[in-house]
Amino acid sequence: MQIMDFLSPKAIIIGIESTKKEDVIKELVDALVNAGDIKKRFRNKLIDSLMSREALGSTAIGQGIAIPHAKSDCVEKLVAAFGLSNKGVDFDSLDGELAYIFFLLVAPSDSAGPHLKALARISRMLKDKYFRDTLRASQDDKAVVKIITQEDEKIV
């Protein structure tokens, strides 16, 4: 499984405007709605699912990264959005640092395997400081797709 198999190129936001956790999640969900990956009528339900997951413990994993995720019957297959914040967002990170890189994942309620594989793959790629720095320096969505695709090819 490669990240570009489930990350919609139309759901990439460079320059996230939001400065609060819930607003970032709303912005990324809206990107998935606008990309056609999620039906508009499911928007609020999905935001509630993601915020419920956040209430269990922050999905900010440190080093400027947050991977908000949830399972939901709003989707039939694993989908993801990507966001980049220039200012940084307080996402209640484990290391107390602001989050700049966001991968939002939504998996069908009945699929544990793909959901966990996607989380593991994203986490593994983001351990590489050069990869994180290159992503943070991206100026547009095409650059993000290129960087992720190149990194995807390195990891088998």
N, C-alpha and C positions, 0 to 999 in steps of 0.2 A: 504494500500500500504506500503510495506516494502522496504527499500533501496536496499536490495539484489535482489529485483524483477527487478531492472533496472541497477544496478551497475554490470558491467562485471568483474568477478574475474581476467580475463586476461587483464583488462585495469587498473591495479593498479601499480603505480610506486612509489617505495620506493627510496628516494634519487634523486629527480628531479635535473638535472644538470643545467638547465637554471637559469639565474639571472635576466632576463627581462620579463615583463608581456607577450608580444607577443610570446616570445620563450617558456614560460611555456604553453601557450595555444596550440602552435604547438606540443609540446611534448605530451600533453594530448590527442589531436586529433589523433596524430600518434598512441598512445596506443589503441584508439578505432578502428583505421584502422587495426592495427595488430591483434586485438582481433576478427576482422571480423564483428564488429558492424556498421562500415561505409565503404562504397566502396571507394577505393583509389581515384577514379576520382572525388570524391566530397570533397577531403581534403581541397583544397585552398578555395573553395566556403564556406565551413563551417568555416574556420579560419576567412574569411572576415566577415561572419555573427556574429561571436563571438566578433571580434574587433569592429564592428559597435555598438554592444550592449555596449561594454566597453566605447565607445566614448560618449554614453548617460550619463554615470556615472559609476564609478568603482563598480565592483561586490565584492570587498573586503569589508567584513562587520565588520571588527575589530576583536580583540582578536586572531590575527594570522590566520584568515580564509578568503578564497576567494571562491566564487561560480560562476565562469564564466558560463553563460548560454545563449542559443539562441533557437529560433524556426527556423526550416529549413525543406525544402522539401527533404533534403538529407537522412532523416530517416523516417521510417514507424511507429516506436514506440519510446518511451522515452528510452534514453540510457545515461549512465554516466561513467566517468572515475574518478579515485581518484589518487591524487599525494601528496607526502610528500617531503618537502624541508628541509634539515638540516640547510642550510645557511640562509634561509629566502629570500623573494623576495619583492621588492618595487612594490606593486600592487595598489598604490594610495588609500590605505585604509582610511576609514573614521576617524580612530583614529591615523593615521600617522605611525602605527606600520607595521613591515614586515609581510608578509603572509607565513605560513608554511604548512597549510592544504588546499588542493584544491579539490573541487568536481566540475567537469565540466559536465554540463547537456545539452543535446540536445533533443528537443521535436519536433514532427511533426508540421508543420506550422498551422494546423487546430485544435490543441489540447491545449486548455487553461487549462482545469481541471487537468489532470495528471501533467503537467508542474508546476503549482502553488502548487499542493499538495506535489510534490517532494521537491520543494524549501522550503516549510513550514516545512516538516518533517526533512530535513537536518538541517535547522536553529534551530529547536527545540532541536534536539539531541546535536548540537554543543554548546548550551548554558551551558551545563554541563561541568564545568572545569575538572572534573576527566576524563570524556570521551575524551575531547580534549587532555589532558596530556597523556592518555593511547594511543591514536592514534599516537601522536607525538613520543612516545617511541617505536613504532612498528619497528621490525627488518626485517619483510618480509610480502609478500602479504597475506599469510595464517593467520598471526596475525591480519591484518587489517580486513579480512573477519570475523574472530571469534569475534573481538571486536564489529564490526558493527552489526553482527547477534545477539549478546547478548543484545546490546542496543535496537535493533529493537523489541526484544521480550518483553522488559519492557514497551514500549510505544504502547498503543493500539489505 
